[in-house]
């Protein structure tokens, strides 16, 4: 009788051991996935930087300065729009709606 009780408990112990091993494998797989994601992200960033450097090397310095000036002007314009939006939210909303309405008419809105 004691032998049957011991044998009956053995499959339960094996099932529990397998469950623990599966949990460990899940955690390992999660860490592996995270690591691969980080490596892939770093590789992409590195590739993007390489492409930027190659393109920059082919563009004359004068053009790069013009591009940088335009970028700066764009950032200033965006900041001015944000400031206008904070100071006059209703006016900004009405202006955006009006522009959207006009663009709809010009670009083929049916009426």
C-alpha positions in Angstrom: 0.0 0.0 0.0 2.8 2.4 0.8 4.3 1.6 -2.5 1.1 2.7 -4.4 1.0 6.0 -2.5 4.6 6.7 -3.4 4.0 5.8 -7.0 0.9 8.0 -7.2 2.8 11.0 -5.8 5.6 10.5 -8.3 3.7 11.8 -11.4 2.5 14.8 -9.4 6.1 15.7 -8.5 7.2 15.2 -12.1 4.4 17.5 -13.3 5.4 20.2 -10.8 9.0 19.9 -11.9 8.0 20.3 -15.5 5.9 23.3 -14.6 8.9 24.9 -12.9 11.1 24.2 -15.9 8.5 25.7 -18.3 8.4 28.9 -16.2 12.2 29.1 -16.3 12.2 28.6 -20.0 9.5 31.4 -20.4 11.7 33.8 -18.4 14.7 32.9 -20.5 12.8 33.3 -23.7 11.6 36.7 -22.6 15.1 37.9 -21.7 16.4 36.6 -25.0 13.7 38.5 -26.9 14.5 41.7 -25.0 18.2 41.3 -25.7 17.6 40.7 -29.4 15.3 43.7 -29.5 18.0 45.9 -28.0 20.7 44.6 -30.3 18.4 45.2 -33.3 17.6 48.7 -32.1 21.3 49.5 -31.7 22.1 48.1 -35.1 19.4 50.2 -36.7 20.6 53.4 -34.9 24.2 52.7 -36.0 23.1 52.2 -39.6 21.0 55.4 -39.6 24.0 57.3 -38.2 26.3 55.8 -41.0 23.8 56.8 -43.7 23.6 60.3 -42.2 27.4 60.6 -42.2 27.6 59.4 -45.8 24.9 61.8 -47.0 26.5 64.6 -45.1 29.8 63.9 -46.7 28.3 64.3 -50.1 26.5 67.5 -49.4 28.5 70.7 -49.7 29.1 72.6 -46.4 27.2 75.6 -47.7 24.1 73.4 -48.3 24.4 71.9 -44.8 24.4 75.3 -43.3 21.3 76.3 -45.3 19.5 73.1 -44.2 20.4 73.8 -40.6 19.1 77.4 -40.9 15.8 76.1 -42.4 15.5 73.5 -39.6 16.0 76.2 -37.1 13.4 78.5 -38.7 11.0 75.6 -38.8 11.5 74.9 -35.1 11.0 78.6 -34.3 7.8 78.6 -36.4 6.5 75.5 -34.6 7.2 77.1 -31.2 5.4 80.3 -32.2 2.4 78.2 -33.3 2.4 76.4 -30.0 2.6 79.7 -28.1 -0.2 81.1 -30.1 -2.3 78.0 -29.4 -1.7 78.4 -25.7 -2.6 82.1 -25.7 -5.6 81.9 -28.0 -6.9 78.3 -28.2 -10.3 79.2 -29.7 -8.8 81.4 -32.4 -6.3 78.7 -33.3 -9.1 76.1 -33.5 -11.2 78.4 -35.7 -8.2 79.1 -38.0 -7.4 75.4 -38.3 -11.1 74.7 -39.1 -11.2 77.5 -41.7 -8.0 76.2 -43.4 -9.4 72.7 -43.4 -12.6 73.9 -45.0 -10.8 75.9 -47.7 -8.4 73.0 -48.5 -11.4 70.7 -48.8 -13.1 73.0 -51.3 -9.9 73.6 -53.3 -8.8 70.0 -53.4 -12.1 68.6 -54.7 -14.7 68.7 -51.9 -18.1 68.0 -53.4 -20.9 70.5 -52.7 
